[in-house]
């Protein structure tokens, strides 16, 4: 059988059945706190994100995750919001690394301050990769080609308009979405080629999702899906935020996992993704659902 894929919600009994086997890695996943010192609007609990994030970090420390990947939108507005969020992240155990990526709301600050975001979040670049225990993790900049980030990226406005206009009549035709540009795509190809040569398993992180089809998807989601499918023997999962109700899709051997937004609940929402040789286990907290994702793929032939 080329692929064996099973997706189901885990009960405590299911989780207990896997407890005797240690995962290769445990990854803490946090999406869309969107903190701001502002009153609640509908189901958006802006001020509550500080306490929810603190609770999440306490749990991730307790379970000794190997690292934490922020999936973007840690603030909703005001530069000082970064200081409040970063002070909470300082509670992470010293042996646990924290990696950030950018979401659209992270740019909702004064235009003169946008150039300081990478330094503020201690990010090496807008997109980058790292390796852990033989796995490659690729952090994408889903805010690359956009109206809201162009003060930094300086694309010709015709390039942005071209991506945007291609979505006319589609679910994701919104100016708060964006695209991954050609230069980043070329970099991604090289990263995936290297992973293929080294026979590495790959997980990609992005703020904006590719699947399932939704209003929150990248403007050029089909283009990026086509690119990563060429390396589907290596790519295990694409993990994203932005779609606050979370989501899941499976296509050609790749799991597309959307993490529930921390903003949209009073009880918090985050997850721990455990990596095994033949499966992924997502342990959800708060509104984040548990998942067992089995994946058995043929080895690459070199």
Buried (B, 14 or more C-beta within 10 A) or exposed (E): EEEEEEEEEBEEEEBEEBEEEEBBBBBBBBBBBBBBEBEEEEEBBBEBBBEBBBBBBEBBBEEEBBBBBBBBBBBBBBBEBBEBBBEBBEEBEEEBBBBBBBBBBBBBBEEEEBEEBBEBBEBEEBBBBBEBEEBBBBBBBBBBBBBBBBEBBEBEEEBBEEBBEBBEEEEBBBEBBBBBBEEBBEBBBEBBEBBBEEEBBBBBBBBBBBBBBBEBBBBBBBBBBEBBEEBBBBBBBBBBBBBBEBBBBBBEBBBBBBBBBBBBBEEBBBBBBBBBEEBBBBBBBBBBBBBBBBBEBEEBEE
